[in-house]
Structures are given as C-alpha cells and as structure tokens.
Amino acid sequence: MSAASVLVSVIGAVAPVAALLADVLRGDADPLPQPAAVLRHRAADMLADAVREQWAAEFRNLRLQRQLASEPTPHAEDQRLHARR
C-alpha cells in the first residue's frame, strides 16, 4: 500500500467523524423524536395560520376591489364635466 492511499483512507475516515462532531457541538444533530400527536398538532396549527393569512389577504383584495369600483374613473369624471358644458 502506498502512502497516498493510506492518507486518502485516513482522510476519508476522519472527515465524517469531524463533521458529526461539529454538528453535535453546534446542536444540529437530529432532535429527539416527538410523539405523532404533537407533530400533527403543530402541523394543524401551521395550516390554520396559513389559512388565516390567506383569508386576510383575500378580504383585503376584495375590499380594495370594491373601493376601486366605487370610485369614479378619471375618464368617467371628464365625460360628466363635458356633458355639463
């Protein structure tokens, strides 16, 4: 075995161990598994939040559309002024 192949083998073994150690020290390791009920509850809460945000955006959009529809357009206002002359 040549020195280069030994060096490659050592680096190949040390690199994953160093990465795992760095993850553990940073706290990036896999969290402890949580009960399925907790995960379902968290997912349901996230979905409810997303639905509330979507409905709020829809209501804002509808309100703005109604507001724009009730305001006279500049073109219509010009026509009314022309008709009065």
C-alpha positions in Angstrom: 0.0 0.0 0.0 1.4 3.4 -0.9 1.5 6.3 1.4 -1.0 8.2 -0.7 -3.7 5.5 -0.5 -3.2 5.4 3.3 -3.6 9.1 3.5 -6.8 9.1 1.4 -8.2 6.3 3.7 -7.4 8.3 6.8 -8.9 11.5 5.5 -12.0 9.5 4.3 -12.5 8.2 7.8 -11.7 11.4 9.7 -13.8 13.8 7.7 -17.2 12.3 8.5 -16.3 11.9 12.2 -15.2 15.6 12.3 -18.5 16.7 10.5 -20.5 14.7 13.0 -18.7 16.2 15.9 -19.1 19.7 14.6 -22.9 19.1 14.1 -23.2 17.8 17.7 -21.3 20.7 19.1 -23.4 23.2 17.2 -26.6 21.4 18.2 -27.5 20.5 14.6 -27.9 16.8 15.4 -31.2 15.2 14.8 -33.7 16.3 17.5 -35.3 13.7 19.7 -38.3 12.1 18.1 -41.6 13.6 19.1 -44.9 11.9 19.5 -47.1 11.8 16.4 -49.9 13.7 18.2 -47.5 16.6 18.8 -46.4 16.7 15.2 -50.0 16.5 13.9 -51.0 19.3 16.3 -48.1 21.5 15.2 -48.9 20.8 11.5 -52.5 21.7 12.1 -51.6 25.0 13.8 -49.3 25.9 10.9 -52.0 25.1 8.4 -54.6 27.2 10.4 -52.1 30.1 10.4 -51.6 29.8 6.7 -55.4 29.7 6.1 -55.9 32.8 8.3 -53.3 34.7 6.4 -54.8 33.7 3.0 -58.3 34.7 4.1 -57.0 38.1 5.4 -55.3 38.6 2.0 -58.5 37.7 0.2 -60.5 40.1 2.3 -58.0 42.9 1.7 -58.1 42.2 -2.0 -61.9 42.2 -2.1 -62.1 45.4 -0.1 -59.6 47.2 -2.4 -61.5 45.9 -5.5 -64.8 47.3 -4.1 -63.2 50.5 -3.2 -61.7 50.9 -6.7 -65.1 50.0 -8.3 -66.9 52.6 -6.3 -64.5 55.4 -7.2 -65.2 57.2 -10.5 -62.5 56.8 -13.0 -60.9 60.0 -14.3 -62.3 59.3 -17.8 -65.9 59.0 -16.5 -65.4 62.2 -14.5 -64.2 64.0 -17.6 -67.2 62.8 -19.5 -69.5 64.2 -16.8 -67.8 67.5 -17.0 -68.1 67.6 -20.8 -71.8 66.8 -20.5 -72.4 69.8 -18.2 -71.0 72.3 -20.7 
